[in-house]
Amino acid sequence: MNGSSLGMRLDPQRPFLGAGLKVAVVGGTSGIGAAFAKEMASKGADVIVMGRTFRDEGPRLTFIKADLSSVESMKAAAAELPAEDLDMLIFTNGILPAKTRVATSDGLEADLAVSYISRFVILRELSERLGTNRPRRPRVFVMGGPGLGEKGNPADLNAENSYSRFLQHGKTVAVNEALVLDAAARFPRLAVFGLNPGLIKTDIRSSITGTGCFFRFTEGVVGYCFPSAEVYAERLVPVLFAPALEKESGFHFNPKADAIKPSKVMTTQLTAKYIEATEALLARLPIKDGEKS
Ligand SMILES: NC(=O)c1ccc[n+]([C@@H]2O[C@H](COP(=O)([O-])OP(=O)(O)OC[C@H]3O[C@@H](n4cnc5c(N)ncnc54)[C@H](OP(=O)(O)O)[C@@H]3O)[C@@H](O)[C@H]2O)c1
């Protein structure tokens, strides 16, 4: 990380990349990812959105259907992406953990699978080929809650021994920050950054609140107090497109689009533990019902 990049604010008068960029947004079919995709397309980028349901037909938007809840489908999704021709890969796919542990067909806890393992698998599948036909250093952005100091616990990453929605969410946030730091070090050819959007009104919390009055009230408050996905996208896309990022890697952006340092708690050792735990978990699949790590 170049120290000068911290505190970096972008001069809106400076030119930024846009027209002709090739971007894939995994999780670009809804919420923040969809807002990013539309904003980038409006600036002349060709954007692939990946998810289960396409909702935003429009110029420069292409859809690839993928259900990222099994490792087989994650690998198939990676194979569908035109890795060599991408300038940018953005992960905004995600869900929130359920009240009681939900397991995927592989035996992975569902939030961990969709909001993290899919990103890990896709990035590992594409890392060597990403952007090799493009003139610029390829960029990868990982959305979650990086920089907030979430430590989580790499032990029992898959919540096979005990499950709490709150703790599992903390693990998913922390392990995504570890993914950014590990990928920045492991793949120096790539520029890798974390994105912390803060609170944004989307449908993601409906799995907790339902879609009734409480959901409408909660999201009404979030929508009143915090920027919409569209406003956040207008703020972030110039940063994602900034030529200044060409030589950078391994840090994050806060909701205001300011560059921020990685969490102090996310040391090199903890990052390595999370990545080791991920690799060990993938090597054990499929995990049978009731199996303990
Ligand atoms: N909204 C917030 O306040 C907030 C705060 C902090 C962090 N974040 C993070 O920001 C990211 C985006 O969140 P959001 O609020 O924009 O959520 P969202 O509106 O619910 O969008 C989630 C995206 O993930 C995709 N997705 C979910 N399950 C999938 C599956 N099994 N297979 C393939 N794609 C799947 C959805 O695609 P389909 O709908 O097509 O299935 C959708 O495109 C997440 O990582 C979230 O944790 C959000």
Ligand as a Chemical Component Dictionary entry (heavy atoms), coordinates in Angstrom:
data_LIG
# 
_chem_comp.id                   LIG 
_chem_comp.type                 NON-POLYMER 
_chem_comp.pdbx_formal_charge   0 
_chem_comp.three_letter_code    LIG 
# 
loop_
_chem_comp_atom.comp_id 
_chem_comp_atom.atom_id 
_chem_comp_atom.alt_atom_id 
_chem_comp_atom.type_symbol 
_chem_comp_atom.charge 
_chem_comp_atom.model_Cartn_x 
_chem_comp_atom.model_Cartn_y 
_chem_comp_atom.model_Cartn_z 
_chem_comp_atom.pdbx_ordinal 
LIG N1  N1  N 0  -27.171 -2.862  2.314  1  
LIG C1  C1  C 0  -26.396 -2.603  3.378  2  
LIG O1  O1  O 0  -26.763 -1.831  4.290  3  
LIG C2  C2  C 0  -25.046 -3.240  3.487  4  
LIG C3  C3  C 0  -24.219 -2.864  4.565  5  
LIG C4  C4  C 0  -22.940 -3.437  4.671  6  
LIG C5  C5  C 0  -22.522 -4.361  3.736  7  
LIG N2  N2  N 1  -23.366 -4.716  2.708  8  
LIG C6  C6  C 0  -22.862 -5.723  1.764  9  
LIG O2  O2  O 0  -23.001 -5.239  0.442  10 
LIG C7  C7  C 0  -23.219 -6.345  -0.467 11 
LIG C8  C8  C 0  -24.451 -6.051  -1.312 12 
LIG O3  O3  O 0  -25.573 -5.991  -0.463 13 
LIG P1  P1  P 0  -26.979 -5.395  -0.916 14 
LIG O4  O4  O 0  -27.499 -4.655  0.265  15 
LIG O5  O5  O -1 -26.873 -4.727  -2.235 16 
LIG O6  O6  O 0  -27.827 -6.755  -1.028 17 
LIG P2  P2  P 0  -28.969 -7.215  -2.056 18 
LIG O7  O7  O 0  -29.708 -6.040  -2.582 19 
LIG O8  O8  O 0  -29.745 -8.257  -1.343 20 
LIG O9  O9  O 0  -28.132 -7.861  -3.244 21 
LIG C9  C9  C 0  -27.429 -9.053  -3.052 22 
LIG C10 C10 C 0  -26.942 -9.590  -4.371 23 
LIG O10 O10 O 0  -26.426 -10.903 -4.112 24 
LIG C11 C11 C 0  -26.996 -11.816 -5.041 25 
LIG N3  N3  N 0  -27.185 -13.131 -4.449 26 
LIG C12 C12 C 0  -27.746 -13.458 -3.257 27 
LIG N4  N4  N 0  -27.813 -14.791 -3.120 28 
LIG C13 C13 C 0  -27.279 -15.326 -4.261 29 
LIG C14 C14 C 0  -27.057 -16.642 -4.723 30 
LIG N5  N5  N 0  -27.397 -17.736 -4.005 31 
LIG N6  N6  N 0  -26.490 -16.813 -5.938 32 
LIG C15 C15 C 0  -26.142 -15.752 -6.693 33 
LIG N7  N7  N 0  -26.313 -14.477 -6.308 34 
LIG C16 C16 C 0  -26.881 -14.262 -5.105 35 
LIG C17 C17 C 0  -28.352 -11.218 -5.384 36 
LIG O11 O11 O 0  -28.735 -11.725 -6.662 37 
LIG P3  P3  P 0  -30.246 -12.223 -6.984 38 
LIG O12 O12 O 0  -31.165 -11.290 -6.254 39 
LIG O13 O13 O 0  -30.314 -12.142 -8.470 40 
LIG O14 O14 O 0  -30.272 -13.612 -6.467 41 
LIG C18 C18 C 0  -28.036 -9.731  -5.430 42 
LIG O15 O15 O 0  -27.536 -9.371  -6.693 43 
LIG C19 C19 C 0  -23.338 -7.578  0.424  44 
LIG O16 O16 O 0  -22.076 -8.197  0.474  45 
LIG C20 C20 C 0  -23.684 -6.999  1.796  46 
LIG O17 O17 O 0  -23.264 -7.842  2.848  47 
LIG C21 C21 C 0  -24.604 -4.182  2.567  48 
# 
loop_
_chem_comp_bond.comp_id 
_chem_comp_bond.atom_id_1 
_chem_comp_bond.atom_id_2 
_chem_comp_bond.value_order 
_chem_comp_bond.pdbx_ordinal 
LIG N1  C1  SING 1  
LIG C1  O1  DOUB 2  
LIG C1  C2  SING 3  
LIG C2  C3  SING 4  
LIG C2  C21 DOUB 5  
LIG C3  C4  DOUB 6  
LIG C4  C5  SING 7  
LIG C5  N2  DOUB 8  
LIG N2  C6  SING 9  
LIG N2  C21 SING 10 
LIG C6  O2  SING 11 
LIG C6  C20 SING 12 
LIG O2  C7  SING 13 
LIG C7  C8  SING 14 
LIG C7  C19 SING 15 
LIG C8  O3  SING 16 
LIG O3  P1  SING 17 
LIG P1  O4  DOUB 18 
LIG P1  O5  SING 19 
LIG P1  O6  SING 20 
LIG O6  P2  SING 21 
LIG P2  O7  DOUB 22 
LIG P2  O8  SING 23 
LIG P2  O9  SING 24 
LIG O9  C9  SING 25 
LIG C9  C10 SING 26 
LIG C10 O10 SING 27 
LIG C10 C18 SING 28 
LIG O10 C11 SING 29 
LIG C11 N3  SING 30 
LIG C11 C17 SING 31 
LIG N3  C12 SING 32 
LIG N3  C16 SING 33 
LIG C12 N4  DOUB 34 
LIG N4  C13 SING 35 
LIG C13 C14 SING 36 
LIG C13 C16 DOUB 37 
LIG C14 N5  SING 38 
LIG C14 N6  DOUB 39 
LIG N6  C15 SING 40 
LIG C15 N7  DOUB 41 
LIG N7  C16 SING 42 
LIG C17 O11 SING 43 
LIG C17 C18 SING 44 
LIG O11 P3  SING 45 
LIG P3  O12 DOUB 46 
LIG P3  O13 SING 47 
LIG P3  O14 SING 48 
LIG C18 O15 SING 49 
LIG C19 O16 SING 50 
LIG C19 C20 SING 51 
LIG C20 O17 SING 52 
# 
